[in-house]
Amino acid sequence: MCNPASFVVTKNGLVFWSKMHDSHADIIAENNLCESGCRGVNIVKTEITPPVDGRDPHESANWDYRADETELPDWYDATITEQLCRAALAEWWQHHVLPPGEHVIDGNRSIVVLDSDVTITVNGGGVWILGESQPTIEVNGGDVWTCGKSRPTLTVNGGGVETLDTSRPTITVNGGEVWTCDKSRPTITVNGGEVWTLDKSRPTTIDNRV
């Protein structure tokens, strides 16, 4: 799954995105876009991603634009394309950022959590926990990423969880898989499943399997 928020921009300045997911490949397929032709590349994949340096992710102006390409066509103008994508980001936000309340996420939805007053059951798709939010999440499938300084409480029965940045989630692992990465410091109780520690992460772990 690609990062939120994902866009595909055409040579003639049209911007495509999905209300459900952030897969560039699926956006291209759903809109019958032709990636290249006899005159070269027709589209550019772009992303506007949440800040990782402590800036407030509630402000979309703090999100960082980039072209998700190794080579860019001659017609690509970074300033103009960023303006087009940021204009589309406002509507993308309405479909991908969860409001307070209880939610069930399934399918291949891509969701962003910015607030603490959120309770989520994740059966599929991808969920990004940002900022300093402290939501409560049950993970039965799909993928969850804890980012920034977030401190969610997660019960993992299936699927996968990856702790990133300096996040400090509290995780009960009954099944599925958990990766602790970057400088995250999760507190983990392991009853089942698998847990891997990577990078400079420093989890506090109680392993009830031994």
N, C-alpha and C positions, 0 to 999 in steps of 0.2 A: 504494500500500500504506500502511495506517495504521501508526502507531507501536506498538512493543511497550510494554506489554502492553495489548491492547484488550478491552473488555468491553461488553456491552449489558445494562442493568438495567431490569426491568419495573416497572410501577406497584405490583405486589403483592410486590416485593422479590426476584424471581428474577434470578439472574446467569447470563448466557450468554457463552461464549467458545469458541474453536476450538483443538483440539490441533495443527492444521496451520498456520494463518495468523493474521494480525491485521487482517483486513478487516472493518470494521463492517458493510458492505453484505452480505458473504457470511455473517457470523454471523446477521444478520437473516433472510436468505433460507433458510439451512439449517435454521433452527428455526421457520420459518413464523410469524415475529413480525409483528404488525400495529403499524405505527409510530404510527398515530393512528386515532381513531374518533369517534363522535358526542359523546363526552364529553371529547375533547381528546387530548393526547399520551399514548401508552401506554408509551413507552420512553425511556431516556436513554443516549446513547453516552458511554463513559468511557475513560480511559487511565491507566495507572500507568507512568510513563516513567523511564528511568535518569537519575541525577543528572548534571548538566553542570558542577558547581561544585567538583569534586575529591573529593566524598564517595565512599566505597567502594561500587561498584555490586554487590559480592558480598552486601551486606546489603540485603535487600528493603525494610527500614524506611527506607532512604535514597532509595528511588524515590519520585517525586512524583506524587500523584494530581491529576487534573483532569477536569472534565466537558467533553467535546468537542462542545459545543453553543453556538450563538449566543444561544438563548433557552431557558430552563428552565421546566418546568411547575410549578404551585403545589405539587404533591405531592412534589417533589424535596427531599430533606433531605441536604445535603452530608456531614454527619457519619455518618449511618447508611449512606448509599450507599458512602462510602469504606471503612467497616468491612466491608461485604459484598464489595466488590471485592478488598480486601486478603486476605480469607479465601480467595477464589478464586485469588489470585495464587500461593499456595503450590503448588497443583496445576498451574497454568499453567507454572510454573517447571520442573517435571519434564519437560515436553514441548518446551520452547522453548530452554532453556539447554544448550548442548553440553557434555558431559563430555570429559575428555582422550581423545585417540585420533584415528583417521582417519575422516573423514565425507564423504559425497557428498550435496549438497543440490540438489534439483530440484523440479519442480512449482511450487506457490505457497507453499511453506513459509516461515515467518518464524522466524529463528534468532538467538539472542544468544550471543556468545562473550565469556567473562570470563577465560579462562585461556590461557596461552601454549602448553601442550602439546597443541595442536590443529592438525591438518592437514586442510584442507577443499578439495574440488573443488566449485565452485558452477556448476551448470548452469541453475539457475532459482531463483525465490523471492527472498527478501531476507535478508541477513546483516548484523547489527550487531556491530561490534567495539568493546568497551567497556573502560573502565579503563585499565590499563597493560599489557594483554595483548599478546603478540607472536606470534600464530599465523602459519602459512604457508598461503597461499590461492591457488588457481588459479581464475580467473574466466572461464568460457566463456559464461555467460549469467546472467540475473537481475541483481540489484543488491547492492552491498556499500557499507556506510557505515563509515568509520573515525572513532571518537569518542573523547572524553576525551584521555588521554595515550597512547593505544595506538600501537604501532609494528609493525604487521604487515608481512610480506613478501608482496607480491602480484604474480602474473603475470596480466596481463589480455589475454585472447585475444578476448573478446566481452563483451556485457553492459555494465554501467556501474558505476563506482566514484566515490564522493563522499567527499572528505576533509574532516572537520569538526573543530570545537573546536581544540585544540592538538596534534592527532595528528601523528605523524611517520612515516608509512608509507614503505617502500621499494617502488617500483612499476616493473615492466617492462611497457610497453604495446606489445603486438603487434597489437592490434585493439580494438574496442569504444570506449568513451568514458570519460574521467576528468575530473571537476570538482574543483578544489581550492578550498576555501571556508573561511570564518571566519579563524582565525589559524593554520591548519595549515601545516606545513613539510615536505611530502613531498619525497623524492628520486626523480626520475622519469627513466627511460631510455625514449625513445620510438622504437620501430621501425616503428610503424604506428598506426592508430586516430586518435582525436582527443583533445586535451587543452585544457581551458579553465581559466583562472585567475580567480577571483572574490574579492570582499571584500578582506580583508587577508592572504590567504594568500601565502606566500613559498616557492614550490617551487624546488628546485635541479634543473635540467633538462638532460639531454643528449639532443639531438634528432638521431637518426641518419637522419632523412628528408631532411635538407638537405645 
